[in-house]
Amino acid sequence: MTLPKFRDDLQVEANYSINQATEMVGKTVKSVQIGFQKTGAKVHQTEMLIITFTDDTQLAISTGSNVGNIMSQIQRSDSDKLKPADFHVDLDLTWKR
């Protein structure tokens, strides 16, 4: 299986949590937990993983999206204007140090 390719037309902004991924460099993985994040009833299903490193730091990676914005647009009867590119998914990185 081949890995996905990076898009050249989009740039990662400084405030995106994905930037924290570089803090994994040089660490050794002790364990990985996988599952689904506990969320409220109005939030989409969210996959999550927690990586524990040998220095006992942990990194949680989960998904986020703009689905709330999309739902608002649908409720305003603008659904005929929606395009697949209007939907955005991101990774949410949270460190426990």
N, CA, C and O atoms as CSV, one atom per row, in Angstrom:
chain,resi,resn,atom,element,x,y,z
A,1,MET,N,N,0.857,-1.178,0.000
A,1,MET,CA,C,0.000,0.000,0.000
A,1,MET,C,C,0.899,1.236,0.000
A,1,MET,O,O,1.890,1.293,0.727
A,2,THR,N,N,0.550,2.203,-0.805
A,2,THR,CA,C,1.335,3.434,-0.856
A,2,THR,C,C,0.769,4.458,0.122
A,2,THR,O,O,-0.425,4.458,0.421
A,3,LEU,N,N,1.628,5.311,0.604
A,3,LEU,CA,C,1.211,6.371,1.528
A,3,LEU,C,C,0.524,7.491,0.759
A,3,LEU,O,O,0.826,7.716,-0.413
A,4,PRO,N,N,-0.409,8.204,1.419
A,4,PRO,CA,C,-1.017,9.366,0.778
A,4,PRO,C,C,0.047,10.419,0.476
A,4,PRO,O,O,1.110,10.444,1.097
A,5,LYS,N,N,-0.253,11.271,-0.471
A,5,LYS,CA,C,0.664,12.348,-0.868
A,5,LYS,C,C,0.212,13.669,-0.244
A,5,LYS,O,O,-0.980,13.899,-0.039
A,6,PHE,N,N,1.185,14.531,0.053
A,6,PHE,CA,C,0.883,15.865,0.563
A,6,PHE,C,C,0.432,16.766,-0.579
A,6,PHE,O,O,0.937,16.660,-1.697
A,7,ARG,N,N,-0.511,17.642,-0.300
A,7,ARG,CA,C,-0.955,18.638,-1.279
A,7,ARG,C,C,0.008,19.815,-1.269
A,7,ARG,O,O,0.439,20.264,-0.207
A,8,ASP,N,N,0.338,20.304,-2.436
A,8,ASP,CA,C,1.234,21.450,-2.568
A,8,ASP,C,C,0.502,22.786,-2.487
A,8,ASP,O,O,1.125,23.827,-2.278
A,9,ASP,N,N,-0.825,22.758,-2.653
A,9,ASP,CA,C,-1.581,24.009,-2.723
A,9,ASP,C,C,-2.092,24.490,-1.364
A,9,ASP,O,O,-2.662,25.577,-1.273
A,10,LEU,N,N,-1.897,23.701,-0.310
A,10,LEU,CA,C,-2.323,24.095,1.039
A,10,LEU,C,C,-1.108,24.147,1.951
A,10,LEU,O,O,-0.204,23.319,1.839
A,11,GLN,N,N,-1.089,25.105,2.840
A,11,GLN,CA,C,0.024,25.270,3.776
A,11,GLN,C,C,-0.467,25.083,5.210
A,11,GLN,O,O,-1.564,25.519,5.560
A,12,VAL,N,N,0.342,24.442,6.027
A,12,VAL,CA,C,0.035,24.287,7.446
A,12,VAL,C,C,0.375,25.611,8.124
A,12,VAL,O,O,1.509,26.084,8.048
A,13,GLU,N,N,-0.606,26.198,8.781
A,13,GLU,CA,C,-0.417,27.483,9.469
A,13,GLU,C,C,0.230,27.247,10.839
A,13,GLU,O,O,0.135,26.152,11.395
A,14,ALA,N,N,0.872,28.257,11.365
A,14,ALA,CA,C,1.621,28.152,12.629
A,14,ALA,C,C,0.743,27.742,13.813
A,14,ALA,O,O,1.225,27.091,14.739
A,15,ASN,N,N,-0.531,28.114,13.792
A,15,ASN,CA,C,-1.412,27.833,14.925
A,15,ASN,C,C,-2.070,26.451,14.862
A,15,ASN,O,O,-2.809,26.102,15.782
A,16,TYR,N,N,-1.837,25.663,13.831
A,16,TYR,CA,C,-2.445,24.341,13.708
A,16,TYR,C,C,-1.767,23.369,14.677
A,16,TYR,O,O,-0.541,23.348,14.780
A,17,SER,N,N,-2.555,22.577,15.375
A,17,SER,CA,C,-1.982,21.653,16.356
A,17,SER,C,C,-1.124,20.570,15.703
A,17,SER,O,O,-0.288,19.966,16.375
A,18,ILE,N,N,-1.313,20.317,14.426
A,18,ILE,CA,C,-0.505,19.305,13.730
A,18,ILE,C,C,0.983,19.636,13.814
A,18,ILE,O,O,1.820,18.742,13.692
A,19,ASN,N,N,1.322,20.905,14.019
A,19,ASN,CA,C,2.725,21.303,14.166
A,19,ASN,C,C,3.396,20.625,15.358
A,19,ASN,O,O,4.614,20.452,15.368
A,20,GLN,N,N,2.617,20.246,16.349
A,20,GLN,CA,C,3.162,19.595,17.533
A,20,GLN,C,C,3.689,18.190,17.240
A,20,GLN,O,O,4.398,17.615,18.065
A,21,ALA,N,N,3.358,17.640,16.097
A,21,ALA,CA,C,3.800,16.294,15.739
A,21,ALA,C,C,5.321,16.195,15.689
A,21,ALA,O,O,5.880,15.125,15.931
A,22,THR,N,N,5.991,17.297,15.379
A,22,THR,CA,C,7.458,17.262,15.295
A,22,THR,C,C,8.097,16.974,16.654
A,22,THR,O,O,9.262,16.581,16.715
A,23,GLU,N,N,7.350,17.164,17.738
A,23,GLU,CA,C,7.876,16.873,19.074
A,23,GLU,C,C,8.060,15.373,19.308
A,23,GLU,O,O,8.661,14.975,20.307
A,24,MET,N,N,7.549,14.535,18.396
A,24,MET,CA,C,7.739,13.088,18.506
A,24,MET,C,C,9.129,12.656,18.046
A,24,MET,O,O,9.574,11.559,18.381
A,25,VAL,N,N,9.807,13.490,17.298
A,25,VAL,CA,C,11.116,13.136,16.749
A,25,VAL,C,C,12.080,12.780,17.888
A,25,VAL,O,O,12.235,13.538,18.845
A,26,GLY,N,N,12.714,11.626,17.767
A,26,GLY,CA,C,13.689,11.177,18.755
A,26,GLY,C,C,13.086,10.400,19.918
A,26,GLY,O,O,13.822,9.808,20.707
A,27,LYS,N,N,11.757,10.392,20.039
A,27,LYS,CA,C,11.114,9.646,21.124
A,27,LYS,C,C,10.941,8.186,20.726
A,27,LYS,O,O,10.909,7.854,19.541
A,28,THR,N,N,10.829,7.328,21.717
A,28,THR,CA,C,10.594,5.907,21.493
A,28,THR,C,C,9.200,5.561,21.994
A,28,THR,O,O,8.828,5.910,23.115
A,29,VAL,N,N,8.442,4.881,21.168
A,29,VAL,CA,C,7.063,4.522,21.514
A,29,VAL,C,C,7.056,3.323,22.461
A,29,VAL,O,O,7.671,2.292,22.192
A,30,LYS,N,N,6.335,3.491,23.588
A,30,LYS,CA,C,6.153,2.403,24.545
A,30,LYS,C,C,4.857,1.649,24.255
A,30,LYS,O,O,4.831,0.418,24.292
A,31,SER,N,N,3.781,2.387,23.967
A,31,SER,CA,C,2.488,1.745,23.693
A,31,SER,C,C,1.601,2.674,22.881
A,31,SER,O,O,1.818,3.884,22.819
A,32,VAL,N,N,0.588,2.065,22.257
A,32,VAL,CA,C,-0.393,2.818,21.483
A,32,VAL,C,C,-1.773,2.282,21.836
A,32,VAL,O,O,-2.023,1.079,21.750
A,33,GLN,N,N,-2.668,3.184,22.233
A,33,GLN,CA,C,-4.069,2.836,22.494
A,33,GLN,C,C,-4.892,3.405,21.350
A,33,GLN,O,O,-4.636,4.518,20.891
A,34,ILE,N,N,-5.885,2.642,20.884
A,34,ILE,CA,C,-6.767,3.127,19.827
A,34,ILE,C,C,-8.219,2.954,20.238
A,34,ILE,O,O,-8.551,2.059,21.015
A,35,GLY,N,N,-9.077,3.810,19.716
A,35,GLY,CA,C,-10.500,3.723,20.017
A,35,GLY,C,C,-11.232,4.949,19.524
A,35,GLY,O,O,-10.818,5.604,18.567
A,36,PHE,N,N,-12.326,5.244,20.194
A,36,PHE,CA,C,-13.153,6.383,19.829
A,36,PHE,C,C,-13.247,7.335,21.006
A,36,PHE,O,O,-13.440,6.908,22.144
A,37,GLN,N,N,-13.113,8.615,20.735
A,37,GLN,CA,C,-13.140,9.644,21.767
A,37,GLN,C,C,-14.545,9.805,22.322
A,37,GLN,O,O,-15.523,9.784,21.576
A,38,LYS,N,N,-14.638,9.966,23.643
A,38,LYS,CA,C,-15.926,10.280,24.263
A,38,LYS,C,C,-16.276,11.710,23.886
A,38,LYS,O,O,-15.510,12.640,24.142
A,39,THR,N,N,-17.437,11.872,23.278
A,39,THR,CA,C,-17.892,13.194,22.849
A,39,THR,C,C,-19.349,13.381,23.233
A,39,THR,O,O,-20.027,12.435,23.635
A,40,GLY,N,N,-19.815,14.594,23.106
A,40,GLY,CA,C,-21.214,14.881,23.370
A,40,GLY,C,C,-22.101,14.335,22.262
A,40,GLY,O,O,-21.613,13.934,21.206
A,41,ALA,N,N,-23.391,14.323,22.507
A,41,ALA,CA,C,-24.352,13.762,21.558
A,41,ALA,C,C,-24.408,14.535,20.245
A,41,ALA,O,O,-24.817,13.984,19.222
A,42,LYS,N,N,-24.006,15.796,20.260
A,42,LYS,CA,C,-24.091,16.615,19.050
A,42,LYS,C,C,-22.790,16.657,18.256
A,42,LYS,O,O,-22.645,17.458,17.333
A,43,VAL,N,N,-21.845,15.788,18.621
A,43,VAL,CA,C,-20.548,15.767,17.948
A,43,VAL,C,C,-20.416,14.458,17.183
A,43,VAL,O,O,-20.867,13.411,17.647
A,44,HIS,N,N,-19.792,14.522,16.001
A,44,HIS,CA,C,-19.615,13.332,15.184
A,44,HIS,C,C,-18.704,12.305,15.866
A,44,HIS,O,O,-17.938,12.635,16.771
A,45,GLN,N,N,-18.808,11.071,15.414
A,45,GLN,CA,C,-17.932,10.002,15.895
A,45,GLN,C,C,-16.486,10.389,15.596
A,45,GLN,O,O,-16.182,10.850,14.495
A,46,THR,N,N,-15.606,10.209,16.554
A,46,THR,CA,C,-14.222,10.656,16.415
A,46,THR,C,C,-13.264,9.549,16.808
A,46,THR,O,O,-13.240,9.117,17.960
A,47,GLU,N,N,-12.468,9.088,15.841
A,47,GLU,CA,C,-11.421,8.131,16.149
A,47,GLU,C,C,-10.334,8.831,16.957
A,47,GLU,O,O,-10.143,10.041,16.837
A,48,MET,N,N,-9.627,8.066,17.777
A,48,MET,CA,C,-8.583,8.651,18.609
A,48,MET,C,C,-7.509,7.608,18.871
A,48,MET,O,O,-7.788,6.411,18.946
A,49,LEU,N,N,-6.283,8.080,19.007
A,49,LEU,CA,C,-5.215,7.215,19.478
A,49,LEU,C,C,-4.381,7.982,20.475
A,49,LEU,O,O,-4.227,9.199,20.381
A,50,ILE,N,N,-3.844,7.248,21.434
A,50,ILE,CA,C,-2.949,7.831,22.433
A,50,ILE,C,C,-1.641,7.068,22.353
A,50,ILE,O,O,-1.597,5.853,22.540
A,51,ILE,N,N,-0.580,7.804,22.073
A,51,ILE,CA,C,0.755,7.231,21.988
A,51,ILE,C,C,1.468,7.549,23.301
A,51,ILE,O,O,1.563,8.711,23.694
A,52,THR,N,N,1.967,6.516,23.977
A,52,THR,CA,C,2.763,6.703,25.185
A,52,THR,C,C,4.212,6.418,24.824
A,52,THR,O,O,4.529,5.390,24.226
A,53,PHE,N,N,5.088,7.352,25.200
A,53,PHE,CA,C,6.506,7.232,24.896
A,53,PHE,C,C,7.252,6.722,26.130
A,53,PHE,O,O,6.717,6.748,27.238
A,54,THR,N,N,8.479,6.262,25.936
A,54,THR,CA,C,9.251,5.689,27.032
A,54,THR,C,C,9.619,6.718,28.098
A,54,THR,O,O,9.993,6.342,29.209
A,55,ASP,N,N,9.520,8.016,27.778
A,55,ASP,CA,C,9.754,9.046,28.804
A,55,ASP,C,C,8.461,9.388,29.545
A,55,ASP,O,O,8.403,10.357,30.303
A,56,ASP,N,N,7.423,8.576,29.313
A,56,ASP,CA,C,6.095,8.688,29.931
A,56,ASP,C,C,5.293,9.912,29.494
A,56,ASP,O,O,4.258,10.202,30.093
A,57,THR,N,N,5.738,10.635,28.473
A,57,THR,CA,C,4.869,11.636,27.870
A,57,THR,C,C,3.860,10.899,27.003
A,57,THR,O,O,4.106,9.778,26.557
A,58,GLN,N,N,2.722,11.543,26.772
A,58,GLN,CA,C,1.676,10.943,25.945
A,58,GLN,C,C,1.193,11.967,24.929
A,58,GLN,O,O,1.147,13.166,25.202
A,59,LEU,N,N,0.835,11.468,23.755
A,59,LEU,CA,C,0.264,12.303,22.710
A,59,LEU,C,C,-1.056,11.695,22.278
A,59,LEU,O,O,-1.102,10.555,21.814
A,60,ALA,N,N,-2.132,12.460,22.432
A,60,ALA,CA,C,-3.442,12.036,21.940
A,60,ALA,C,C,-3.660,12.683,20.582
A,60,ALA,O,O,-3.435,13.881,20.408
A,61,ILE,N,N,-4.099,11.885,19.628
A,61,ILE,CA,C,-4.422,12.386,18.294
A,61,ILE,C,C,-5.859,11.991,17.997
A,61,ILE,O,O,-6.203,10.809,17.996
A,62,SER,N,N,-6.694,12.991,17.745
A,62,SER,CA,C,-8.096,12.746,17.405
A,62,SER,C,C,-8.451,13.610,16.194
A,62,SER,O,O,-7.629,14.381,15.699
A,63,THR,N,N,-9.662,13.466,15.742
A,63,THR,CA,C,-10.095,14.213,14.553
A,63,THR,C,C,-11.105,15.284,14.924
A,63,THR,O,O,-11.848,15.161,15.897
A,64,GLY,N,N,-11.109,16.322,14.133
A,64,GLY,CA,C,-12.101,17.386,14.262
A,64,GLY,C,C,-12.595,17.729,12.865
A,64,GLY,O,O,-12.015,17.296,11.869
A,65,SER,N,N,-13.652,18.495,12.797
A,65,SER,CA,C,-14.182,18.870,11.487
A,65,SER,C,C,-15.031,20.134,11.618
A,65,SER,O,O,-15.262,20.648,12.712
A,66,ASN,N,N,-15.473,20.599,10.488
A,66,ASN,CA,C,-16.377,21.742,10.454
A,66,ASN,C,C,-17.812,21.284,10.196
A,66,ASN,O,O,-18.603,22.017,9.602
A,67,VAL,N,N,-18.144,20.081,10.639
A,67,VAL,CA,C,-19.470,19.528,10.377
A,67,VAL,C,C,-20.576,20.403,10.965
A,67,VAL,O,O,-21.674,20.459,10.410
A,68,GLY,N,N,-20.306,21.085,12.075
A,68,GLY,CA,C,-21.319,21.996,12.641
A,68,GLY,C,C,-21.641,23.121,11.673
A,68,GLY,O,O,-22.805,23.493,11.520
A,69,ASN,N,N,-20.638,23.659,11.026
A,69,ASN,CA,C,-20.866,24.704,10.023
A,69,ASN,C,C,-21.660,24.162,8.839
A,69,ASN,O,O,-22.544,24.839,8.316
A,70,ILE,N,N,-21.343,22.949,8.424
A,70,ILE,CA,C,-22.048,22.326,7.302
A,70,ILE,C,C,-23.516,22.100,7.671
A,70,ILE,O,O,-24.407,22.352,6.859
A,71,MET,N,N,-23.765,21.629,8.886
A,71,MET,CA,C,-25.150,21.417,9.330
A,71,MET,C,C,-25.932,22.727,9.335
A,71,MET,O,O,-27.101,22.748,8.950
A,72,SER,N,N,-25.304,23.816,9.763
A,72,SER,CA,C,-25.964,25.122,9.753
A,72,SER,C,C,-26.323,25.524,8.331
A,72,SER,O,O,-27.404,26.059,8.083
A,73,GLN,N,N,-25.425,25.267,7.413
A,73,GLN,CA,C,-25.686,25.622,6.019
A,73,GLN,C,C,-26.842,24.798,5.463
A,73,GLN,O,O,-27.668,25.312,4.709
A,74,ILE,N,N,-26.901,23.527,5.833
A,74,ILE,CA,C,-28.000,22.670,5.383
A,74,ILE,C,C,-29.320,23.150,5.967
A,74,ILE,O,O,-30.333,23.184,5.270
A,75,GLN,N,N,-29.312,23.524,7.250
A,75,GLN,CA,C,-30.533,23.998,7.904
A,75,GLN,C,C,-31.023,25.312,7.314
A,75,GLN,O,O,-32.214,25.617,7.381
A,76,ARG,N,N,-30.119,26.090,6.738
A,76,ARG,CA,C,-30.511,27.341,6.082
A,76,ARG,C,C,-30.966,27.109,4.644
A,76,ARG,O,O,-31.164,28.057,3.885
A,77,SER,N,N,-31.128,25.849,4.282
A,77,SER,CA,C,-31.539,25.450,2.930
A,77,SER,C,C,-30.522,25.819,1.867
A,77,SER,O,O,-30.876,26.056,0.712
A,78,ASP,N,N,-29.254,25.866,2.263
A,78,ASP,CA,C,-28.181,26.134,1.309
A,78,ASP,C,C,-27.477,24.854,0.885
A,78,ASP,O,O,-26.386,24.900,0.316
A,79,SER,N,N,-28.101,23.704,1.163
A,79,SER,CA,C,-27.420,22.440,0.904
A,79,SER,C,C,-27.120,22.218,-0.573
A,79,SER,O,O,-26.179,21.499,-0.909
A,80,ASP,N,N,-27.897,22.817,-1.450
A,80,ASP,CA,C,-27.644,22.648,-2.879
A,80,ASP,C,C,-26.359,23.353,-3.312
A,80,ASP,O,O,-25.849,23.104,-4.404
A,81,LYS,N,N,-25.838,24.233,-2.456
A,81,LYS,CA,C,-24.604,24.947,-2.767
A,81,LYS,C,C,-23.362,24.257,-2.202
A,81,LYS,O,O,-22.235,24.661,-2.489
A,82,LEU,N,N,-23.579,23.203,-1.390
A,82,LEU,CA,C,-22.449,22.513,-0.768
A,82,LEU,C,C,-21.645,21.727,-1.788
A,82,LEU,O,O,-22.192,21.100,-2.695
A,83,LYS,N,N,-20.327,21.778,-1.612
A,83,LYS,CA,C,-19.409,21.008,-2.432
A,83,LYS,C,C,-18.537,20.172,-1.496
A,83,LYS,O,O,-18.340,20.556,-0.343
A,84,PRO,N,N,-18.016,19.052,-1.960
A,84,PRO,CA,C,-17.144,18.246,-1.091
A,84,PRO,C,C,-15.995,19.062,-0.497
A,84,PRO,O,O,-15.588,18.806,0.636
A,85,ALA,N,N,-15.477,20.018,-1.221
A,85,ALA,CA,C,-14.356,20.832,-0.722
A,85,ALA,C,C,-14.764,21.738,0.441
A,85,ALA,O,O,-13.897,22.294,1.115
A,86,ASP,N,N,-16.070,21.896,0.687
A,86,ASP,CA,C,-16.539,22.724,1.809
A,86,ASP,C,C,-16.343,22.010,3.156
A,86,ASP,O,O,-16.313,22.654,4.205
A,87,PHE,N,N,-16.214,20.698,3.119
A,87,PHE,CA,C,-16.068,19.903,4.337
A,87,PHE,C,C,-14.590,19.783,4.686
A,87,PHE,O,O,-13.774,19.440,3.831
A,88,HIS,N,N,-14.246,20.063,5.938
A,88,HIS,CA,C,-12.854,20.025,6.377
A,88,HIS,C,C,-12.700,19.098,7.578
A,88,HIS,O,O,-13.533,19.090,8.484
A,89,VAL,N,N,-11.629,18.324,7.569
A,89,VAL,CA,C,-11.282,17.442,8.677
A,89,VAL,C,C,-9.864,17.795,9.102
A,89,VAL,O,O,-9.001,18.046,8.261
A,90,ASP,N,N,-9.628,17.813,10.406
A,90,ASP,CA,C,-8.279,18.103,10.886
A,90,ASP,C,C,-7.913,17.128,11.995
A,90,ASP,O,O,-8.764,16.426,12.541
A,91,LEU,N,N,-6.639,17.106,12.307
A,91,LEU,CA,C,-6.153,16.306,13.421
A,91,LEU,C,C,-5.959,17.219,14.618
A,91,LEU,O,O,-5.427,18.322,14.491
A,92,ASP,N,N,-6.391,16.754,15.779
A,92,ASP,CA,C,-6.233,17.497,17.022
A,92,ASP,C,C,-5.196,16.767,17.859
A,92,ASP,O,O,-5.422,15.636,18.289
A,93,LEU,N,N,-4.053,17.415,18.091
A,93,LEU,CA,C,-2.984,16.812,18.872
A,93,LEU,C,C,-2.951,17.438,20.262
A,93,LEU,O,O,-2.956,18.661,20.402
A,94,THR,N,N,-2.915,16.586,21.290
A,94,THR,CA,C,-2.866,17.049,22.672
A,94,THR,C,C,-1.780,16.270,23.409
A,94,THR,O,O,-1.819,15.040,23.463
A,95,TRP,N,N,-0.826,16.980,23.966
A,95,TRP,CA,C,0.273,16.369,24.716
A,95,TRP,C,C,-0.024,16.364,26.215
A,95,TRP,O,O,-0.593,17.316,26.748
A,96,LYS,N,N,0.367,15.286,26.883
A,96,LYS,CA,C,0.392,15.227,28.356
A,96,LYS,C,C,1.858,15.013,28.705
A,96,LYS,O,O,2.435,13.958,28.441
A,97,ARG,N,N,2.438,16.036,29.301
A,97,ARG,CA,C,3.882,15.986,29.596
A,97,ARG,C,C,4.129,15.745,31.065
A,97,ARG,O,O,5.281,15.674,31.494
